[in-house]
Amino acid sequence: MSIRSLFVFVALIGIFSSSYAQDTVQSFKGYPVIAHSDTLFYIKNKLGSLSAAERSLRTSAKVEALAEDLLFVADSLVTEKDSAFVAIVYKGDVLLSLSNADADSVKMDKEVMAKAYQEIILGNINTYKKETNLTELLKRAGLGLLIVFILGVCIFFLNKYSNRFNAWLRIKLHEKISGLKIKNYVLINRKDELMLIRKVLNLVKIFVIFILVYLTLPIIFRLFPWTKPWSDSLIGFVLNPLKNIFSGIIDFIPDLITIVVIVFVFHYIKKAIKYLANEIEAEKLTINGFYPDWAKPTFNIVRLILNAFMLVVIWPFIPGSDSGIFKGVSVFLGLLISFGSSSAISNGVAGMVITYMRPFKIGDIVKIGDVTGAVQEKSLLVTRVLTFKNEVITIPNSAILSGNTVNYSSMASQNELIVHTSVTLGYDLPWEKVYELLISAAIASDGVIKEKPPFVLQTSLEDWYVTYQLNAYVNTPEKMPRIYSEIHKNIHIVFDAAGVEIMSPHYQAIRDGNASTVANSVNL
């Protein structure tokens, strides 16, 4: 649809909705005078101490009472005029008095108005008496029985042929149906699918029978004056909700257009931001101080904020958003989320902080607490690490933020990662010899960078031995367990070849325990 067509459509909707609103705003007609479920006329004005509502109820009751009078004489229903009022009277009983205000409200002459109301009342009474005539009632009862009989015949044949149709359809579909599958998973097999089709058809049959019965009852009820209100009620059960739904849809159209426009605007704002994020992530667009791996998480955060803001803007236009129930449910859900997701929120905040701290990235070899391995996944709530033993360990982001993280890959990329191991040897061995042996063992190990010579440190001088620490440069942290094993193996081989025993000598002194080590006291 072009922009021009869209604007024409919106204008037509606006004109239609405004005209509908004008038509629905009707002036107050007054209080109806109702007899035998028929509205005869309306009364707007009060008369003396009687309000308009009381006048309408009083007149309705008198008209229905006259209709029940077996000795009713139509000629006795007359109009009487005095200086201020024109009354409709039956044998001295006033059914309704009309004043000048009543005549002015309908812009009619008072006497003409009284004559018209008299004819309306007579017509209602005569119609009621005709409908309640014994002969007429018998005719209507016979017609009602005929309608019931036709309904029964329809239900009989519907049930009969629907069963035949079900049997025929099962035969036709038995070979064609193979069940419902989702990839390799069988959601519904052939037998269950046939049973489901049969149940659906039975439900359709029951629904059709219910509709037939529901449509027949109002027709039967309208045959008799006493059951006419029931017919109107049954029809109202269907028509009133449909009318309310239709009017609600019409009233919602302007708000719906507003919501569509808001969603449209926010959608393209998010698309523009996503395009920039993809360009930054692909390093086609560079921003000083903004790293490419920040692009995707930043876009997710901005998208979440925009969605929340869009929901706040749309909220007043949602039908029922200002109702007490809607507000109560919203508050309950908000409290439920607040109290039930405190740990999730803390992990989410920690995940955002970790993202911008950049302590590691996907594929880095890290040590988080006691866990060492490759970072397999970084999400808002958790980080997953694949250990050297092929174990996938999930670590909450809050635990990462509150602890220490060692990143082996960051220095390995610059050939500066050092692996180290220690041996303890006695003082009788020359340290030069020990240095030579340890360095030769490191150089012989696979994975050690040969261009950067290993080195040895003496980390402690114990009572009976010296602790030597061998340090070697590596650039493959993912192979550290094998490199350590290779170094240890080569140390063993080199020292064995040189005839040096790897051991930590200890010495013990045996003395006479009778001699005291405490100095003799001096007597003063």
Summary of the structure (lengths in Angstrom):
residues: 524
radius of gyration: 48.1
end to end distance: 118.6
largest distance: 154.5
contacts: 1335
relative contact order: 0.04
helix: 58%
strand: 18%
